[in-house]
Amino acid sequence: MLAKVLSGAVIGVDGLMVEVEVDLAKGLPAFSTVGLAEGAVREAKDRVKAAIKNGGYAFPVGKITVNLAPASVRKEGAGYDLPIALGILAAAGLVDGEKLSSGSILVIGELSLDGTVKPVRGILSMTMAAAKKGIRRVLVPLENASEAAVIPNVKVMGVEHLSQAVEYLCGLNNIQPTAVDVHELFQYQIVHEADFEDVKGQEHVKRALEIAASGGHNILMSGPPGSGKTMMARRLPSILPDFTLDEALETSKVFSTIGNLPADYPLVTERPFRAPHHTISDAGLIGGGQVPRPGEVSLAHNGVLFLDELLEFKKHVLEVLRQPLEDGIVSISRASMSLVFPARFMLAAAMNPCPCGYMGDPFHECSCSPVQIQRYRSRLSGPLMDRIDMHIEVPAVQVTELAALQPGENSAAIRSRVNSARCLQKQRFAEISGVNCNAQMRPREVTKFCKLDSVGTRLLEGAVKQLGLSARAHNRILKIARTVADLAGKKNIDSTSLGEAIQYRRMRYEK
């Protein structure tokens, strides 16, 4: 007898529907799994057999063949245990096979030997894929139920044991769907202990960070040790704009894929802030592995990737950032598959101007030779530097500023302005797909929304010639100017906004 159960897989960070076909035939007892199944999937036969027996059901005697379709897609993980077990019981006549084979319910879950249903990774992605296919019911582990329930118009039944799933399908147990109030999740605001009011001086750097957060622009801070680069970068999360639901779902999919979504808080509602150590490998930063997994750039999707001590990172590790900074995605190819991960993030980086750190510092003498400085700075290539929108010099803080008793402007006030500017951008790009903020504008949008008057045109042309800027830098200056104008509530880019944007592309390198 044949039974079919609809399940799911995760390819990259996207869900894919997988049909689990179970054929029970007469013959010597055997259990085979086909359909490009990896090790954990092939081992499911032992878990499923023990779970069925320990759950109080008779394991059918005969030849059992399990096919996972489409057979051309590699299957991994233990999430097929529950659908395989229910398929076997349906083929044996112990479960209503019509409910399962109709394609109206998605079943996912790992089984313990005693029949307990364990959580699996990627539930959110698979539920989203099911909703797009018109499937309105999902049967998942109880610990994953709230994660799946954030998808609207889908009834999510969470089960703790195989017997619960069997009784539900037989109509003996009416499981109440799990409900999650998404809007309530967004009402909960994380309190940031690090606040910009603790920062003394460095007003021009705070202004630059406000502009970067408002428009999603990449920013590089260079200055001597102790000037506050890391301190201010660590306070960026406190001024980042509020998440939209679509952005939260995109980011939550990535975290769900690696199993980092907590059961009690199934949606990422604060923009991620990732700060990997400079010893990270290129695979750890960009993603990879035999079966590619998302890296730090994908975990920072719709948030911030902070690289402290930028020039201490290996050069080949930094160079892999070129594609995601330009395209907002990461393409990883292996012999068996090619995957695309989302990686649209704001890059914030901090570095010393030279190996000793004191080049240009009026209070300390630099001990580095020109050759040492050149070798040190060569770790950051020209193409990568060109992709960083804003270059900020962070000088040492004066003692008089440190002794000031009056606190600086707090993060709440800055974030209010950032949200206002981002709100204007949402309205501007409401009809444009794939653009959420000024930094994401493509050449067509730059031409449309970043028009200059005759004075601004001459000012920009002169800056490009004098500073030797590339065409990419030209467009990025226009994007920054658009953000500066948004913060000031101006409809058009004036010469003041453009002049401020131009100064963020200047960085002195002379010793």
C-alpha positions in Angstrom: 0.0 0.0 0.0 1.2 3.5 -0.8 0.9 6.6 1.4 2.1 10.2 0.8 3.0 12.9 3.3 4.0 16.4 2.5 7.1 17.7 4.3 9.8 20.3 3.6 13.5 21.0 3.2 15.7 24.1 3.4 17.9 25.0 0.5 20.1 27.8 1.5 17.6 29.8 3.6 14.6 29.1 1.4 12.0 26.4 2.0 11.2 23.7 -0.5 8.3 21.2 -0.5 9.3 17.6 -0.3 6.8 14.7 -0.8 7.5 11.7 1.3 6.2 8.6 -0.4 6.0 5.4 1.6 5.4 2.0 -0.1 4.6 -1.0 2.1 4.8 -4.3 0.1 4.9 -8.0 0.9 8.3 -9.6 1.2 11.2 -10.1 3.5 11.4 -7.3 6.1 13.5 -4.4 4.7 13.6 -0.6 5.0 15.2 1.4 2.2 15.3 5.2 1.7 15.8 6.7 -1.7 15.8 10.3 -3.1 19.3 11.6 -2.5 19.2 11.1 1.3 22.1 12.1 3.5 23.4 10.2 6.5 20.9 11.6 9.1 18.0 10.9 6.7 19.1 7.3 6.0 19.4 6.7 9.8 15.8 7.7 10.2 14.7 4.0 9.7 16.1 3.1 13.1 14.6 6.1 14.9 11.3 5.6 13.2 11.0 1.9 14.0 11.8 2.4 17.6 9.5 5.4 18.0 6.6 3.5 16.4 7.1 0.5 18.7 7.6 2.5 21.9 4.6 4.7 21.0 2.4 1.6 21.3 1.9 0.8 17.6 2.7 -2.3 15.7 5.5 -1.9 13.2 4.4 -3.4 9.9 6.2 -6.5 8.6 7.3 -6.3 5.0 9.3 -4.4 2.5 9.2 -0.6 3.2 10.5 1.8 0.6 10.6 5.5 1.3 11.1 8.0 -1.5 11.8 11.7 -1.0 10.7 13.7 -4.0 12.1 15.6 -5.8 14.9 13.1 -5.9 17.3 15.6 -7.5 17.6 17.7 -4.3 19.9 16.6 -1.5 18.0 15.9 1.7 19.6 16.3 5.1 18.6 16.5 8.7 16.3 14.6 10.9 13.1 16.5 10.1 11.7 13.7 7.9 11.3 11.3 10.9 7.8 12.3 11.8 6.4 12.3 8.2 8.1 9.0 7.5 6.6 7.5 10.7 3.1 8.8 9.8 3.5 7.6 6.2 4.3 4.0 7.5 1.3 4.0 9.8 -0.9 5.4 7.0 0.3 2.7 4.6 -0.5 0.1 7.3 -4.0 1.5 7.7 -3.5 2.9 11.2 -3.8 6.6 10.1 -6.2 8.3 7.7 -4.1 8.4 4.6 -6.4 10.8 2.8 -5.7 13.6 5.2 -2.0 13.2 4.6 -2.0 12.6 0.9 -4.4 15.5 0.0 -1.4 17.9 0.3 -3.3 20.2 2.7 -1.0 19.6 5.7 2.7 20.0 6.1 4.5 17.6 8.5 7.9 18.2 10.0 9.7 16.8 13.0 12.5 14.7 14.5 11.7 11.6 16.6 13.3 10.2 19.7 13.4 6.5 20.2 10.5 6.8 22.7 8.4 8.7 20.2 9.0 12.2 21.5 9.0 14.9 18.8 12.1 17.1 18.8 12.6 20.5 17.2 14.3 21.0 13.9 16.0 23.9 12.1 14.4 26.0 9.3 10.8 25.6 10.4 10.1 29.3 9.5 11.5 28.9 6.0 9.5 25.8 5.3 6.3 27.3 6.7 6.7 30.3 4.5 7.2 28.1 1.5 4.1 26.1 2.4 2.0 29.3 2.8 3.0 30.3 -0.7 1.8 27.0 -2.0 -1.6 27.5 -0.4 -1.0 25.0 2.4 -2.9 26.2 5.5 -2.1 23.6 8.1 1.3 22.5 9.5 2.1 19.8 12.0 5.4 20.6 13.7 7.3 20.0 17.0 5.7 21.9 19.9 9.0 23.8 20.5 8.9 25.1 16.9 5.2 25.9 16.9 5.5 29.6 17.8 8.2 30.0 15.2 5.9 28.7 12.5 2.9 30.6 13.8 4.4 34.0 12.9 3.3 33.3 9.3 -0.3 34.7 8.9 -3.2 32.5 7.7 -1.6 29.2 8.7 -2.9 26.9 11.4 0.1 25.5 13.3 -0.4 22.4 15.4 2.4 21.6 17.8 2.9 18.1 19.0 5.1 16.6 21.7 4.7 12.9 20.9 4.1 10.7 17.9 0.9 9.5 19.5 -0.5 13.1 19.5 0.0 13.4 15.8 -1.6 10.0 15.1 -4.7 10.9 17.3 -5.0 14.3 15.6 -5.0 12.7 12.2 -7.5 10.1 13.3 -9.8 12.7 14.7 -9.4 11.6 18.3 -7.5 14.6 19.6 -8.3 18.2 18.6 -5.1 20.2 18.9 -5.6 23.9 19.4 -3.6 25.9 16.8 -0.7 27.9 18.2 -1.3 31.7 18.1 1.4 34.4 18.1 0.6 38.1 18.1 3.3 39.5 15.8 2.4 43.1 16.6 2.9 42.4 20.3 6.4 41.1 19.6 7.3 44.4 18.0 6.0 46.3 21.0 8.7 44.8 23.1 11.7 47.0 22.9 15.2 45.8 23.9 16.8 48.2 26.4 20.4 49.1 25.2 22.8 49.5 28.1 25.3 51.3 25.8 24.0 54.8 25.0 25.4 57.6 23.0 25.0 60.0 26.0 28.1 58.3 27.5 30.3 59.4 24.5 32.2 62.6 25.3 33.2 64.8 22.3 33.5 63.3 18.8 30.3 65.2 17.7 31.3 64.9 14.0 31.6 61.1 14.3 28.3 60.8 16.0 26.8 62.9 13.2 28.3 60.5 10.6 27.0 57.5 12.4 23.5 59.0 12.5 23.7 59.6 8.8 25.0 56.0 8.2 22.2 54.5 10.3 19.5 56.7 8.5 20.5 55.7 5.0 22.1 52.3 5.6 25.5 53.5 4.4 28.8 51.7 5.0 31.2 53.6 7.3 34.9 53.3 8.1 36.4 55.0 11.2 40.2 55.6 11.4 42.0 57.0 14.4 44.5 56.3 17.2 43.9 53.8 20.0 41.5 55.0 22.6 39.8 57.6 20.5 36.4 55.9 20.8 35.9 54.1 17.5 34.8 50.8 19.0 32.9 52.5 21.8 30.7 54.4 19.3 30.3 51.5 16.9 29.0 49.4 19.8 26.3 52.0 20.3 25.1 51.8 16.8 22.3 49.2 17.6 20.7 51.8 19.9 20.1 54.2 17.0 19.2 51.8 14.2 15.8 52.3 12.6 12.9 50.1 13.6 12.4 46.8 11.8 9.5 46.3 9.3 7.7 43.0 9.4 9.1 42.0 6.0 12.6 42.8 7.0 12.1 40.9 10.3 10.9 37.8 8.5 13.8 37.9 6.1 16.3 38.1 8.9 14.5 35.5 11.0 14.7 33.0 8.2 18.5 33.1 8.3 18.5 32.6 12.1 15.9 29.8 11.8 18.1 28.0 9.3 21.0 27.7 11.8 18.6 27.0 14.7 19.2 30.3 16.5 15.6 31.4 17.1 14.5 30.9 20.7 11.3 29.1 21.3 9.9 31.9 23.5 10.7 34.7 21.0 10.2 33.3 17.5 10.9 36.5 15.5 14.0 38.8 15.3 12.5 42.2 16.0 15.8 44.2 16.5 18.3 44.7 13.7 21.2 42.3 14.2 24.6 43.5 15.1 27.4 41.1 14.3 31.0 41.7 15.4 33.2 38.7 14.4 36.8 38.5 15.6 39.6 39.3 13.2 40.7 35.7 13.2 37.6 34.6 11.4 38.0 32.5 8.2 36.5 33.5 4.9 34.0 30.6 5.2 33.0 31.9 8.6 32.5 35.4 7.3 30.9 34.7 4.0 29.4 31.2 4.6 30.3 27.8 3.3 31.1 24.3 4.3 30.5 21.0 2.6 26.8 21.8 2.9 27.0 25.6 2.7 25.6 27.4 5.8 25.1 31.2 6.2 28.1 33.2 7.4 28.3 36.4 9.5 27.4 38.6 6.5 24.1 36.7 6.2 23.5 36.8 9.9 23.9 40.6 9.7 21.2 40.8 6.9 19.2 44.0 7.4 21.5 44.9 10.3 25.1 45.9 10.9 28.3 44.0 10.4 31.0 45.5 12.6 34.7 44.7 11.8 36.9 46.1 14.6 40.6 46.3 13.9 39.8 46.0 10.2 43.4 45.7 9.0 44.1 42.8 11.3 41.7 40.7 9.2 43.4 38.5 6.6 43.4 40.2 3.2 41.7 37.4 1.4 39.0 37.3 4.1 38.2 41.0 3.5 38.2 40.6 -0.3 35.2 38.2 -0.1 33.1 41.2 1.1 33.2 42.8 -2.4 30.2 40.9 -3.8 27.8 41.3 -0.8 28.7 45.0 -0.4 27.7 45.5 -4.1 24.9 43.1 -4.7 23.5 42.3 -1.2 23.8 38.6 -1.8 26.4 35.8 -1.4 26.7 33.2 -4.1 28.4 30.0 -3.0 29.0 27.2 -5.5 30.0 23.6 -4.7 30.3 20.5 -6.8 26.9 19.3 -5.6 25.0 22.6 -5.5 25.0 26.4 -5.8 23.3 28.5 -3.2 22.5 32.2 -2.7 22.3 33.7 0.8 20.9 37.2 1.5 23.6 39.6 2.8 22.3 43.1 2.6 23.9 44.7 5.6 25.5 48.0 6.7 29.2 47.7 7.2 30.8 49.5 10.1 34.6 49.2 10.4 37.3 50.6 12.7 41.0 50.7 12.1 44.2 52.3 13.2 46.0 54.6 10.7 49.3 52.7 11.0 50.8 49.6 12.8 51.6 51.6 15.9 48.4 53.5 15.7 49.7 57.0 16.3 50.1 58.4 12.8 48.7 62.0 12.8 48.2 62.0 16.6 49.5 65.3 18.0 50.2 63.7 21.4 52.2 60.7 20.4 55.0 60.2 17.9 54.5 57.6 15.2 57.3 55.0 15.1 56.3 53.5 11.7 58.3 53.9 8.5 56.6 54.8 5.3 57.2 51.2 4.0 55.5 49.8 7.1 52.5 52.1 6.7 52.2 51.3 3.1 52.4 47.5 3.7 49.8 47.8 6.6 47.3 49.8 4.5 47.7 47.5 1.5 45.6 45.0 3.4 42.6 47.1 2.5 42.4 47.1 -1.3 41.2 50.0 -3.4 38.1 48.3 -4.8 37.0 47.4 -1.2 37.7 50.9 0.1 35.7 52.3 -2.8 32.7 50.3 -1.7 32.7 52.0 1.8 30.5 55.1 1.5 31.8 57.2 4.4 35.4 57.6 5.6 35.7 59.3 9.0 38.8 60.4 10.9 38.4 59.9 14.7 41.0 62.1 16.5 42.0 61.6 20.1 39.6 63.1 22.6 40.7 66.2 24.5 41.0 66.1 28.3 38.6 69.0 28.6 35.9 67.0 26.8 36.4 64.0 29.0 36.1 66.1 32.1 32.8 67.6 31.0 29.9 66.8 33.3 27.1 67.4 30.9 26.2 64.1 29.1 25.9 64.0 25.3 22.7 63.6 23.3 21.1 60.3 24.1 20.4 57.5 21.7 16.6 57.9 21.9 16.8 61.4 20.5 19.1 60.3 17.7 17.0 57.2 16.9 13.9 59.4 16.6 15.5 61.4 13.8 16.8 58.2 12.2 13.3 56.7 12.1 11.9 60.0 10.7 14.4 59.9 7.9 13.9 56.2 7.2 10.1 56.8 7.1 10.6 59.3 4.3 12.7 56.7 2.4 10.0 54.0 2.8 7.5 56.3 1.3 9.9 57.2 -1.5 10.6 53.6 -2.4 7.2 52.1 -1.6 6.6 51.2 -5.3 10.2 50.0 -5.9 11.1 46.4 -5.3 14.3 45.6 -3.5 15.1 49.1 -2.3 14.4 49.9 1.4 16.8 52.8 2.1 19.0 55.3 0.2 22.1 53.1 0.3 20.3 50.5 -1.7 19.4 52.8 -4.6 20.4 51.6 -8.0 21.6 54.0 -10.8 18.1 54.4 -12.0 16.8 55.5 -8.6 19.9 57.8 -8.1 19.1 59.6 -11.3 15.5 60.0 -10.3 15.8 60.9 -6.6 19.2 62.6 -6.4 18.9 65.5 -8.8 21.2 68.5 -8.3 20.8 72.1 -9.3 23.5 73.9 -11.3 25.5 74.9 -8.2 25.4 71.4 -6.8 26.5 69.9 -10.1 29.5 72.2 -10.3 30.4 71.4 -6.7 30.3 67.7 -7.2 32.2 67.8 -10.5 34.9 69.8 -8.8 35.1 67.4 -5.9 35.3 64.3 -8.1 38.2 65.9 -10.1 40.1 67.2 -7.1 39.7 64.0 -5.0 40.1 61.6 -7.9 36.9 59.8 -7.2 35.5 56.9 -9.2 32.0 56.7 -10.8 30.9 54.5 -7.9 32.1 57.1 -5.4 30.2 59.8 -7.3 26.9 57.9 -6.9 27.6 57.1 -3.3 28.1 60.8 -2.5 24.7 61.5 -4.1 23.1 58.8 -1.9 24.7 60.2 1.3 23.5 63.7 0.2 20.0 62.3 -0.2 20.2 61.0 3.4 21.5 64.3 4.8 18.6 66.1 3.1 16.2 63.6 4.5 17.4 64.2 8.0 16.9 67.9 7.5 13.5 67.3 6.1 14.4 68.8 2.7 12.7 67.7 -0.5 15.7 68.4 -2.7 19.4 68.1 -2.3 20.9 71.5 -1.7 24.6 72.5 -1.8 24.8 72.3 2.1 23.7 68.6 2.1 26.0 67.8 -0.8 29.0 69.6 0.8 28.5 67.5 4.0 28.3 64.3 1.9 31.5 65.1 0.0 33.5 65.6 3.2 32.7 62.0 4.2 34.8 60.7 1.2 38.0 62.4 2.4 40.6 60.7 4.5 44.1 62.0 4.9 46.9 59.4 4.7 50.0 61.6 4.9 52.3 61.0 7.9 
